[in-house]
Amino acid sequence: MLKKHSVKLWGHSTSITIEDIFWHTLKDIAEKRDIPLKNLIEEIDEARTGNLSSALRVYVCHYYQALVKSCP
């Protein structure tokens, strides 16, 4: 299910529409990296070329893909 989330990025309020599973996973990744969720989203935002919501989904997939590849 898609859900809107309001965040303040670069000093401006914005709305991100994303599935709950991706939102919760982004929060988990930020926690594991010991950074605020806002900072993680700003990192992803800086590197993106398309839609922010899509970039967040792709980031989550790449993050877990890297974890799987690092497992023996």
mmCIF file of the N, C-alpha and C atoms, coordinates in Angstrom:
data_MODEL
# 
_entry.id   MODEL 
# 
loop_
_atom_site.group_PDB 
_atom_site.id 
_atom_site.type_symbol 
_atom_site.label_atom_id 
_atom_site.label_alt_id 
_atom_site.label_comp_id 
_atom_site.label_asym_id 
_atom_site.label_entity_id 
_atom_site.label_seq_id 
_atom_site.pdbx_PDB_ins_code 
_atom_site.Cartn_x 
_atom_site.Cartn_y 
_atom_site.Cartn_z 
_atom_site.occupancy 
_atom_site.B_iso_or_equiv 
_atom_site.pdbx_formal_charge 
_atom_site.auth_seq_id 
_atom_site.auth_comp_id 
_atom_site.auth_asym_id 
_atom_site.auth_atom_id 
_atom_site.pdbx_PDB_model_num 
ATOM 1   N N  . MET A 1 1  ? 0.836  -1.167  0.000   1.00 0.00 ? 1  MET A N  1 
ATOM 2   C CA . MET A 1 1  ? 0.000  0.000   0.000   1.00 0.00 ? 1  MET A CA 1 
ATOM 3   C C  . MET A 1 1  ? 0.897  1.252   0.000   1.00 0.00 ? 1  MET A C  1 
ATOM 4   N N  . LEU A 1 2  ? 0.594  2.186   -0.871  1.00 0.00 ? 2  LEU A N  1 
ATOM 5   C CA . LEU A 1 2  ? 1.328  3.447   -0.934  1.00 0.00 ? 2  LEU A CA 1 
ATOM 6   C C  . LEU A 1 2  ? 0.883  4.364   0.196   1.00 0.00 ? 2  LEU A C  1 
ATOM 7   N N  . LYS A 1 3  ? 1.856  5.090   0.740   1.00 0.00 ? 3  LYS A N  1 
ATOM 8   C CA . LYS A 1 3  ? 1.549  6.019   1.825   1.00 0.00 ? 3  LYS A CA 1 
ATOM 9   C C  . LYS A 1 3  ? 2.409  7.259   1.647   1.00 0.00 ? 3  LYS A C  1 
ATOM 10  N N  . LYS A 1 4  ? 1.828  8.426   1.932   1.00 0.00 ? 4  LYS A N  1 
ATOM 11  C CA . LYS A 1 4  ? 2.579  9.685   1.849   1.00 0.00 ? 4  LYS A CA 1 
ATOM 12  C C  . LYS A 1 4  ? 3.309  9.941   3.151   1.00 0.00 ? 4  LYS A C  1 
ATOM 13  N N  . HIS A 1 5  ? 4.555  10.392  3.012   1.00 0.00 ? 5  HIS A N  1 
ATOM 14  C CA . HIS A 1 5  ? 5.378  10.740  4.164   1.00 0.00 ? 5  HIS A CA 1 
ATOM 15  C C  . HIS A 1 5  ? 5.936  12.131  3.923   1.00 0.00 ? 5  HIS A C  1 
ATOM 16  N N  . SER A 1 6  ? 5.839  12.983  4.917   1.00 0.00 ? 6  SER A N  1 
ATOM 17  C CA . SER A 1 6  ? 6.388  14.335  4.812   1.00 0.00 ? 6  SER A CA 1 
ATOM 18  C C  . SER A 1 6  ? 7.760  14.365  5.449   1.00 0.00 ? 6  SER A C  1 
ATOM 19  N N  . VAL A 1 7  ? 8.721  14.935  4.721   1.00 0.00 ? 7  VAL A N  1 
ATOM 20  C CA . VAL A 1 7  ? 10.075 15.083  5.237   1.00 0.00 ? 7  VAL A CA 1 
ATOM 21  C C  . VAL A 1 7  ? 10.598 16.464  4.846   1.00 0.00 ? 7  VAL A C  1 
ATOM 22  N N  . LYS A 1 8  ? 11.556 16.939  5.608   1.00 0.00 ? 8  LYS A N  1 
ATOM 23  C CA . LYS A 1 8  ? 12.192 18.211  5.305   1.00 0.00 ? 8  LYS A CA 1 
ATOM 24  C C  . LYS A 1 8  ? 13.577 17.908  4.749   1.00 0.00 ? 8  LYS A C  1 
ATOM 25  N N  . LEU A 1 9  ? 13.771 18.169  3.454   1.00 0.00 ? 9  LEU A N  1 
ATOM 26  C CA . LEU A 1 9  ? 15.042 17.929  2.783   1.00 0.00 ? 9  LEU A CA 1 
ATOM 27  C C  . LEU A 1 9  ? 15.612 19.245  2.310   1.00 0.00 ? 9  LEU A C  1 
ATOM 28  N N  . TRP A 1 10 ? 16.869 19.458  2.603   1.00 0.00 ? 10 TRP A N  1 
ATOM 29  C CA . TRP A 1 10 ? 17.555 20.667  2.153   1.00 0.00 ? 10 TRP A CA 1 
ATOM 30  C C  . TRP A 1 10 ? 16.820 21.928  2.610   1.00 0.00 ? 10 TRP A C  1 
ATOM 31  N N  . GLY A 1 11 ? 16.152 21.843  3.778   1.00 0.00 ? 11 GLY A N  1 
ATOM 32  C CA . GLY A 1 11 ? 15.454 22.995  4.324   1.00 0.00 ? 11 GLY A CA 1 
ATOM 33  C C  . GLY A 1 11 ? 14.068 23.226  3.752   1.00 0.00 ? 11 GLY A C  1 
ATOM 34  N N  . HIS A 1 12 ? 13.593 22.313  2.903   1.00 0.00 ? 12 HIS A N  1 
ATOM 35  C CA . HIS A 1 12 ? 12.272 22.451  2.297   1.00 0.00 ? 12 HIS A CA 1 
ATOM 36  C C  . HIS A 1 12 ? 11.432 21.214  2.593   1.00 0.00 ? 12 HIS A C  1 
ATOM 37  N N  . SER A 1 13 ? 10.172 21.421  2.892   1.00 0.00 ? 13 SER A N  1 
ATOM 38  C CA . SER A 1 13 ? 9.265  20.296  3.120   1.00 0.00 ? 13 SER A CA 1 
ATOM 39  C C  . SER A 1 13 ? 8.907  19.654  1.786   1.00 0.00 ? 13 SER A C  1 
ATOM 40  N N  . THR A 1 14 ? 8.883  18.337  1.792   1.00 0.00 ? 14 THR A N  1 
ATOM 41  C CA . THR A 1 14 ? 8.489  17.603  0.601   1.00 0.00 ? 14 THR A CA 1 
ATOM 42  C C  . THR A 1 14 ? 7.695  16.376  1.020   1.00 0.00 ? 14 THR A C  1 
ATOM 43  N N  . SER A 1 15 ? 6.973  15.825  0.089   1.00 0.00 ? 15 SER A N  1 
ATOM 44  C CA . SER A 1 15 ? 6.154  14.650  0.351   1.00 0.00 ? 15 SER A CA 1 
ATOM 45  C C  . SER A 1 15 ? 6.665  13.501  -0.511  1.00 0.00 ? 15 SER A C  1 
ATOM 46  N N  . ILE A 1 16 ? 6.808  12.354  0.106   1.00 0.00 ? 16 ILE A N  1 
ATOM 47  C CA . ILE A 1 16 ? 7.266  11.155  -0.594  1.00 0.00 ? 16 ILE A CA 1 
ATOM 48  C C  . ILE A 1 16 ? 6.151  10.122  -0.506  1.00 0.00 ? 16 ILE A C  1 
ATOM 49  N N  . THR A 1 17 ? 5.767  9.594   -1.648  1.00 0.00 ? 17 THR A N  1 
ATOM 50  C CA . THR A 1 17 ? 4.749  8.537   -1.676  1.00 0.00 ? 17 THR A CA 1 
ATOM 51  C C  . THR A 1 17 ? 5.466  7.227   -1.972  1.00 0.00 ? 17 THR A C  1 
ATOM 52  N N  . ILE A 1 18 ? 5.406  6.320   -0.994  1.00 0.00 ? 18 ILE A N  1 
ATOM 53  C CA . ILE A 1 18 ? 6.155  5.062   -1.104  1.00 0.00 ? 18 ILE A CA 1 
ATOM 54  C C  . ILE A 1 18 ? 5.462  3.989   -0.261  1.00 0.00 ? 18 ILE A C  1 
ATOM 55  N N  . GLU A 1 19 ? 5.661  2.748   -0.631  1.00 0.00 ? 19 GLU A N  1 
ATOM 56  C CA . GLU A 1 19 ? 5.076  1.643   0.120   1.00 0.00 ? 19 GLU A CA 1 
ATOM 57  C C  . GLU A 1 19 ? 5.690  1.578   1.514   1.00 0.00 ? 19 GLU A C  1 
ATOM 58  N N  . ASP A 1 20 ? 4.865  1.151   2.475   1.00 0.00 ? 20 ASP A N  1 
ATOM 59  C CA . ASP A 1 20 ? 5.307  1.049   3.870   1.00 0.00 ? 20 ASP A CA 1 
ATOM 60  C C  . ASP A 1 20 ? 6.561  0.185   4.031   1.00 0.00 ? 20 ASP A C  1 
ATOM 61  N N  . ILE A 1 21 ? 6.651  -0.915  3.294   1.00 0.00 ? 21 ILE A N  1 
ATOM 62  C CA . ILE A 1 21 ? 7.804  -1.812  3.443   1.00 0.00 ? 21 ILE A CA 1 
ATOM 63  C C  . ILE A 1 21 ? 9.106  -1.088  3.103   1.00 0.00 ? 21 ILE A C  1 
ATOM 64  N N  . PHE A 1 22 ? 9.089  -0.249  2.082   1.00 0.00 ? 22 PHE A N  1 
ATOM 65  C CA . PHE A 1 22 ? 10.289 0.502   1.720   1.00 0.00 ? 22 PHE A CA 1 
ATOM 66  C C  . PHE A 1 22 ? 10.588 1.588   2.750   1.00 0.00 ? 22 PHE A C  1 
ATOM 67  N N  . TRP A 1 23 ? 9.546  2.261   3.240   1.00 0.00 ? 23 TRP A N  1 
ATOM 68  C CA . TRP A 1 23 ? 9.738  3.310   4.245   1.00 0.00 ? 23 TRP A CA 1 
ATOM 69  C C  . TRP A 1 23 ? 10.362 2.730   5.518   1.00 0.00 ? 23 TRP A C  1 
ATOM 70  N N  . HIS A 1 24 ? 9.818  1.618   5.988   1.00 0.00 ? 24 HIS A N  1 
ATOM 71  C CA . HIS A 1 24 ? 10.335 0.986   7.202   1.00 0.00 ? 24 HIS A CA 1 
ATOM 72  C C  . HIS A 1 24 ? 11.763 0.466   6.978   1.00 0.00 ? 24 HIS A C  1 
ATOM 73  N N  . THR A 1 25 ? 12.024 -0.032  5.794   1.00 0.00 ? 25 THR A N  1 
ATOM 74  C CA . THR A 1 25 ? 13.361 -0.530  5.487   1.00 0.00 ? 25 THR A CA 1 
ATOM 75  C C  . THR A 1 25 ? 14.367 0.613   5.438   1.00 0.00 ? 25 THR A C  1 
ATOM 76  N N  . LEU A 1 26 ? 13.985 1.753   4.868   1.00 0.00 ? 26 LEU A N  1 
ATOM 77  C CA . LEU A 1 26 ? 14.868 2.924   4.870   1.00 0.00 ? 26 LEU A CA 1 
ATOM 78  C C  . LEU A 1 26 ? 15.180 3.350   6.300   1.00 0.00 ? 26 LEU A C  1 
ATOM 79  N N  . LYS A 1 27 ? 14.175 3.321   7.158   1.00 0.00 ? 27 LYS A N  1 
ATOM 80  C CA . LYS A 1 27 ? 14.395 3.675   8.567   1.00 0.00 ? 27 LYS A CA 1 
ATOM 81  C C  . LYS A 1 27 ? 15.381 2.696   9.210   1.00 0.00 ? 27 LYS A C  1 
ATOM 82  N N  . ASP A 1 28 ? 15.245 1.414   8.906   1.00 0.00 ? 28 ASP A N  1 
ATOM 83  C CA . ASP A 1 28 ? 16.162 0.398   9.440   1.00 0.00 ? 28 ASP A CA 1 
ATOM 84  C C  . ASP A 1 28 ? 17.594 0.626   8.948   1.00 0.00 ? 28 ASP A C  1 
ATOM 85  N N  . ILE A 1 29 ? 17.740 0.933   7.662   1.00 0.00 ? 29 ILE A N  1 
ATOM 86  C CA . ILE A 1 29 ? 19.069 1.172   7.095   1.00 0.00 ? 29 ILE A CA 1 
ATOM 87  C C  . ILE A 1 29 ? 19.704 2.397   7.754   1.00 0.00 ? 29 ILE A C  1 
ATOM 88  N N  . ALA A 1 30 ? 18.936 3.464   7.902   1.00 0.00 ? 30 ALA A N  1 
ATOM 89  C CA . ALA A 1 30 ? 19.456 4.671   8.549   1.00 0.00 ? 30 ALA A CA 1 
ATOM 90  C C  . ALA A 1 30 ? 19.899 4.362   9.976   1.00 0.00 ? 30 ALA A C  1 
ATOM 91  N N  . GLU A 1 31 ? 19.105 3.571   10.673  1.00 0.00 ? 31 GLU A N  1 
ATOM 92  C CA . GLU A 1 31 ? 19.453 3.193   12.042  1.00 0.00 ? 31 GLU A CA 1 
ATOM 93  C C  . GLU A 1 31 ? 20.741 2.374   12.072  1.00 0.00 ? 31 GLU A C  1 
ATOM 94  N N  . LYS A 1 32 ? 20.871 1.417   11.157  1.00 0.00 ? 32 LYS A N  1 
ATOM 95  C CA . LYS A 1 32 ? 22.081 0.591   11.092  1.00 0.00 ? 32 LYS A CA 1 
ATOM 96  C C  . LYS A 1 32 ? 23.309 1.443   10.768  1.00 0.00 ? 32 LYS A C  1 
ATOM 97  N N  . ARG A 1 33 ? 23.121 2.480   9.958   1.00 0.00 ? 33 ARG A N  1 
ATOM 98  C CA . ARG A 1 33 ? 24.232 3.370   9.604   1.00 0.00 ? 33 ARG A CA 1 
ATOM 99  C C  . ARG A 1 33 ? 24.430 4.467   10.649  1.00 0.00 ? 33 ARG A C  1 
ATOM 100 N N  . ASP A 1 34 ? 23.558 4.510   11.626  1.00 0.00 ? 34 ASP A N  1 
ATOM 101 C CA . ASP A 1 34 ? 23.618 5.482   12.711  1.00 0.00 ? 34 ASP A CA 1 
ATOM 102 C C  . ASP A 1 34 ? 23.544 6.934   12.202  1.00 0.00 ? 34 ASP A C  1 
ATOM 103 N N  . ILE A 1 35 ? 22.617 7.141   11.254  1.00 0.00 ? 35 ILE A N  1 
ATOM 104 C CA . ILE A 1 35 ? 22.371 8.485   10.734  1.00 0.00 ? 35 ILE A CA 1 
ATOM 105 C C  . ILE A 1 35 ? 20.863 8.735   10.744  1.00 0.00 ? 35 ILE A C  1 
ATOM 106 N N  . PRO A 1 36 ? 20.461 9.994   10.796  1.00 0.00 ? 36 PRO A N  1 
ATOM 107 C CA . PRO A 1 36 ? 19.020 10.284  10.724  1.00 0.00 ? 36 PRO A CA 1 
ATOM 108 C C  . PRO A 1 36 ? 18.458 9.884   9.349   1.00 0.00 ? 36 PRO A C  1 
ATOM 109 N N  . LEU A 1 37 ? 17.213 9.468   9.335   1.00 0.00 ? 37 LEU A N  1 
ATOM 110 C CA . LEU A 1 37 ? 16.551 9.086   8.083   1.00 0.00 ? 37 LEU A CA 1 
ATOM 111 C C  . LEU A 1 37 ? 16.630 10.221  7.070   1.00 0.00 ? 37 LEU A C  1 
ATOM 112 N N  . LYS A 1 38 ? 16.448 11.446  7.520   1.00 0.00 ? 38 LYS A N  1 
ATOM 113 C CA . LYS A 1 38 ? 16.512 12.617  6.653   1.00 0.00 ? 38 LYS A CA 1 
ATOM 114 C C  . LYS A 1 38 ? 17.844 12.672  5.920   1.00 0.00 ? 38 LYS A C  1 
ATOM 115 N N  . ASN A 1 39 ? 18.934 12.388  6.603   1.00 0.00 ? 39 ASN A N  1 
ATOM 116 C CA . ASN A 1 39 ? 20.262 12.416  5.985   1.00 0.00 ? 39 ASN A CA 1 
ATOM 117 C C  . ASN A 1 39 ? 20.404 11.330  4.923   1.00 0.00 ? 39 ASN A C  1 
ATOM 118 N N  . LEU A 1 40 ? 19.879 10.147  5.213   1.00 0.00 ? 40 LEU A N  1 
ATOM 119 C CA . LEU A 1 40 ? 19.925 9.063   4.234   1.00 0.00 ? 40 LEU A CA 1 
ATOM 120 C C  . LEU A 1 40 ? 19.156 9.459   2.977   1.00 0.00 ? 40 LEU A C  1 
ATOM 121 N N  . ILE A 1 41 ? 17.966 10.013  3.165   1.00 0.00 ? 41 ILE A N  1 
ATOM 122 C CA . ILE A 1 41 ? 17.147 10.412  2.014   1.00 0.00 ? 41 ILE A CA 1 
ATOM 123 C C  . ILE A 1 41 ? 17.837 11.527  1.228   1.00 0.00 ? 41 ILE A C  1 
ATOM 124 N N  . GLU A 1 42 ? 18.491 12.454  1.915   1.00 0.00 ? 42 GLU A N  1 
ATOM 125 C CA . GLU A 1 42 ? 19.224 13.511  1.210   1.00 0.00 ? 42 GLU A CA 1 
ATOM 126 C C  . GLU A 1 42 ? 20.387 12.934  0.397   1.00 0.00 ? 42 GLU A C  1 
ATOM 127 N N  . GLU A 1 43 ? 21.060 11.930  0.941   1.00 0.00 ? 43 GLU A N  1 
ATOM 128 C CA . GLU A 1 43 ? 22.136 11.243  0.203   1.00 0.00 ? 43 GLU A CA 1 
ATOM 129 C C  . GLU A 1 43 ? 21.602 10.641  -1.086  1.00 0.00 ? 43 GLU A C  1 
ATOM 130 N N  . ILE A 1 44 ? 20.485 9.946   -0.956  1.00 0.00 ? 44 ILE A N  1 
ATOM 131 C CA . ILE A 1 44 ? 19.868 9.300   -2.112  1.00 0.00 ? 44 ILE A CA 1 
ATOM 132 C C  . ILE A 1 44 ? 19.391 10.358  -3.097  1.00 0.00 ? 44 ILE A C  1 
ATOM 133 N N  . ASP A 1 45 ? 18.828 11.434  -2.582  1.00 0.00 ? 45 ASP A N  1 
ATOM 134 C CA . ASP A 1 45 ? 18.327 12.519  -3.417  1.00 0.00 ? 45 ASP A CA 1 
ATOM 135 C C  . ASP A 1 45 ? 19.455 13.145  -4.237  1.00 0.00 ? 45 ASP A C  1 
ATOM 136 N N  . GLU A 1 46 ? 20.620 13.328  -3.627  1.00 0.00 ? 46 GLU A N  1 
ATOM 137 C CA . GLU A 1 46 ? 21.771 13.912  -4.333  1.00 0.00 ? 46 GLU A CA 1 
ATOM 138 C C  . GLU A 1 46 ? 22.220 13.063  -5.518  1.00 0.00 ? 46 GLU A C  1 
ATOM 139 N N  . ALA A 1 47 ? 22.125 11.758  -5.378  1.00 0.00 ? 47 ALA A N  1 
ATOM 140 C CA . ALA A 1 47 ? 22.648 10.846  -6.392  1.00 0.00 ? 47 ALA A CA 1 
ATOM 141 C C  . ALA A 1 47 ? 21.608 10.450  -7.449  1.00 0.00 ? 47 ALA A C  1 
ATOM 142 N N  . ARG A 1 48 ? 20.375 10.795  -7.230  1.00 0.00 ? 48 ARG A N  1 
ATOM 143 C CA . ARG A 1 48 ? 19.326 10.294  -8.134  1.00 0.00 ? 48 ARG A CA 1 
ATOM 144 C C  . ARG A 1 48 ? 19.302 11.025  -9.467  1.00 0.00 ? 48 ARG A C  1 
ATOM 145 N N  . THR A 1 49 ? 18.740 10.325  -10.464 1.00 0.00 ? 49 THR A N  1 
ATOM 146 C CA . THR A 1 49 ? 18.546 10.934  -11.777 1.00 0.00 ? 49 THR A CA 1 
ATOM 147 C C  . THR A 1 49 ? 17.072 11.023  -12.140 1.00 0.00 ? 49 THR A C  1 
ATOM 148 N N  . GLY A 1 50 ? 16.226 10.292  -11.425 1.00 0.00 ? 50 GLY A N  1 
ATOM 149 C CA . GLY A 1 50 ? 14.792 10.290  -11.720 1.00 0.00 ? 50 GLY A CA 1 
ATOM 150 C C  . GLY A 1 50 ? 13.976 10.666  -10.505 1.00 0.00 ? 50 GLY A C  1 
ATOM 151 N N  . ASN A 1 51 ? 12.831 10.081  -10.409 1.00 0.00 ? 51 ASN A N  1 
ATOM 152 C CA . ASN A 1 51 ? 11.869 10.302  -9.340  1.00 0.00 ? 51 ASN A CA 1 
ATOM 153 C C  . ASN A 1 51 ? 12.441 9.884   -7.981  1.00 0.00 ? 51 ASN A C  1 
ATOM 154 N N  . LEU A 1 52 ? 12.230 10.686  -6.950  1.00 0.00 ? 52 LEU A N  1 
ATOM 155 C CA . LEU A 1 52 ? 12.783 10.384  -5.622  1.00 0.00 ? 52 LEU A CA 1 
ATOM 156 C C  . LEU A 1 52 ? 12.215 9.091   -5.050  1.00 0.00 ? 52 LEU A C  1 
ATOM 157 N N  . SER A 1 53 ? 10.920 8.888   -5.150  1.00 0.00 ? 53 SER A N  1 
ATOM 158 C CA . SER A 1 53 ? 10.330 7.651   -4.610  1.00 0.00 ? 53 SER A CA 1 
ATOM 159 C C  . SER A 1 53 ? 10.947 6.424   -5.268  1.00 0.00 ? 53 SER A C  1 
ATOM 160 N N  . SER A 1 54 ? 11.138 6.479   -6.575  1.00 0.00 ? 54 SER A N  1 
ATOM 161 C CA . SER A 1 54 ? 11.766 5.359   -7.286  1.00 0.00 ? 54 SER A CA 1 
ATOM 162 C C  . SER A 1 54 ? 13.211 5.189   -6.847  1.00 0.00 ? 54 SER A C  1 
ATOM 163 N N  . ALA A 1 55 ? 13.917 6.295   -6.678  1.00 0.00 ? 55 ALA A N  1 
ATOM 164 C CA . ALA A 1 55 ? 15.315 6.231   -6.241  1.00 0.00 ? 55 ALA A CA 1 
ATOM 165 C C  . ALA A 1 55 ? 15.424 5.584   -4.864  1.00 0.00 ? 55 ALA A C  1 
ATOM 166 N N  . LEU A 1 56 ? 14.475 5.862   -3.985  1.00 0.00 ? 56 LEU A N  1 
ATOM 167 C CA . LEU A 1 56 ? 14.484 5.251   -2.654  1.00 0.00 ? 56 LEU A CA 1 
ATOM 168 C C  . LEU A 1 56 ? 14.282 3.742   -2.752  1.00 0.00 ? 56 LEU A C  1 
ATOM 169 N N  . ARG A 1 57 ? 13.373 3.313   -3.597  1.00 0.00 ? 57 ARG A N  1 
ATOM 170 C CA . ARG A 1 57 ? 13.129 1.876   -3.787  1.00 0.00 ? 57 ARG A CA 1 
ATOM 171 C C  . ARG A 1 57 ? 14.376 1.185   -4.334  1.00 0.00 ? 57 ARG A C  1 
ATOM 172 N N  . VAL A 1 58 ? 14.986 1.807   -5.335  1.00 0.00 ? 58 VAL A N  1 
ATOM 173 C CA . VAL A 1 58 ? 16.187 1.229   -5.950  1.00 0.00 ? 58 VAL A CA 1 
ATOM 174 C C  . VAL A 1 58 ? 17.317 1.156   -4.928  1.00 0.00 ? 58 VAL A C  1 
ATOM 175 N N  . TYR A 1 59 ? 17.471 2.192   -4.105  1.00 0.00 ? 59 TYR A N  1 
ATOM 176 C CA . TYR A 1 59 ? 18.503 2.192   -3.065  1.00 0.00 ? 59 TYR A CA 1 
ATOM 177 C C  . TYR A 1 59 ? 18.316 0.990   -2.135  1.00 0.00 ? 59 TYR A C  1 
ATOM 178 N N  . VAL A 1 60 ? 17.099 0.766   -1.681  1.00 0.00 ? 60 VAL A N  1 
ATOM 179 C CA . VAL A 1 60 ? 16.815 -0.364  -0.782  1.00 0.00 ? 60 VAL A CA 1 
ATOM 180 C C  . VAL A 1 60 ? 17.192 -1.677  -1.465  1.00 0.00 ? 60 VAL A C  1 
ATOM 181 N N  . CYS A 1 61 ? 16.805 -1.831  -2.720  1.00 0.00 ? 61 CYS A N  1 
ATOM 182 C CA . CYS A 1 61 ? 17.126 -3.068  -3.443  1.00 0.00 ? 61 CYS A CA 1 
ATOM 183 C C  . CYS A 1 61 ? 18.637 -3.258  -3.577  1.00 0.00 ? 61 CYS A C  1 
ATOM 184 N N  . HIS A 1 62 ? 19.353 -2.191  -3.935  1.00 0.00 ? 62 HIS A N  1 
ATOM 185 C CA . HIS A 1 62 ? 20.811 -2.289  -4.060  1.00 0.00 ? 62 HIS A CA 1 
ATOM 186 C C  . HIS A 1 62 ? 21.472 -2.586  -2.714  1.00 0.00 ? 62 HIS A C  1 
ATOM 187 N N  . TYR A 1 63 ? 20.960 -1.980  -1.665  1.00 0.00 ? 63 TYR A N  1 
ATOM 188 C CA . TYR A 1 63 ? 21.505 -2.203  -0.317  1.00 0.00 ? 63 TYR A CA 1 
ATOM 189 C C  . TYR A 1 63 ? 21.431 -3.688  0.048   1.00 0.00 ? 63 TYR A C  1 
ATOM 190 N N  . TYR A 1 64 ? 20.268 -4.285  -0.162  1.00 0.00 ? 64 TYR A N  1 
ATOM 191 C CA . TYR A 1 64 ? 20.103 -5.686  0.203   1.00 0.00 ? 64 TYR A CA 1 
ATOM 192 C C  . TYR A 1 64 ? 20.769 -6.623  -0.790  1.00 0.00 ? 64 TYR A C  1 
ATOM 193 N N  . GLN A 1 65 ? 20.848 -6.213  -2.037  1.00 0.00 ? 65 GLN A N  1 
ATOM 194 C CA . GLN A 1 65 ? 21.567 -7.010  -3.027  1.00 0.00 ? 65 GLN A CA 1 
ATOM 195 C C  . GLN A 1 65 ? 23.038 -7.109  -2.646  1.00 0.00 ? 65 GLN A C  1 
ATOM 196 N N  . ALA A 1 66 ? 23.618 -6.006  -2.192  1.00 0.00 ? 66 ALA A N  1 
ATOM 197 C CA . ALA A 1 66 ? 25.014 -6.000  -1.749  1.00 0.00 ? 66 ALA A CA 1 
ATOM 198 C C  . ALA A 1 66 ? 25.215 -6.899  -0.536  1.00 0.00 ? 66 ALA A C  1 
ATOM 199 N N  . LEU A 1 67 ? 24.247 -6.891  0.373   1.00 0.00 ? 67 LEU A N  1 
ATOM 200 C CA . LEU A 1 67 ? 24.333 -7.766  1.552   1.00 0.00 ? 67 LEU A CA 1 
ATOM 201 C C  . LEU A 1 67 ? 24.308 -9.236  1.158   1.00 0.00 ? 67 LEU A C  1 
ATOM 202 N N  . VAL A 1 68 ? 23.440 -9.573  0.226   1.00 0.00 ? 68 VAL A N  1 
ATOM 203 C CA . VAL A 1 68 ? 23.320 -10.966 -0.217  1.00 0.00 ? 68 VAL A CA 1 
ATOM 204 C C  . VAL A 1 68 ? 24.615 -11.406 -0.895  1.00 0.00 ? 68 VAL A C  1 
ATOM 205 N N  . LYS A 1 69 ? 25.184 -10.538 -1.707  1.00 0.00 ? 69 LYS A N  1 
ATOM 206 C CA . LYS A 1 69 ? 26.429 -10.887 -2.422  1.00 0.00 ? 69 LYS A CA 1 
ATOM 207 C C  . LYS A 1 69 ? 27.595 -11.055 -1.466  1.00 0.00 ? 69 LYS A C  1 
ATOM 208 N N  . SER A 1 70 ? 27.533 -10.356 -0.304  1.00 0.00 ? 70 SER A N  1 
ATOM 209 C CA . SER A 1 70 ? 28.645 -10.454 0.645   1.00 0.00 ? 70 SER A CA 1 
ATOM 210 C C  . SER A 1 70 ? 28.541 -11.680 1.550   1.00 0.00 ? 70 SER A C  1 
ATOM 211 N N  . CYS A 1 71 ? 27.424 -12.379 1.474   1.00 0.00 ? 71 CYS A N  1 
ATOM 212 C CA . CYS A 1 71 ? 27.258 -13.600 2.283   1.00 0.00 ? 71 CYS A CA 1 
ATOM 213 C C  . CYS A 1 71 ? 27.981 -14.763 1.616   1.00 0.00 ? 71 CYS A C  1 
ATOM 214 N N  . PRO A 1 72 ? 28.562 -15.634 2.436   1.00 0.00 ? 72 PRO A N  1 
ATOM 215 C CA . PRO A 1 72 ? 29.281 -16.789 1.850   1.00 0.00 ? 72 PRO A CA 1 
ATOM 216 C C  . PRO A 1 72 ? 28.347 -17.784 1.196   1.00 0.00 ? 72 PRO A C  1 
# 
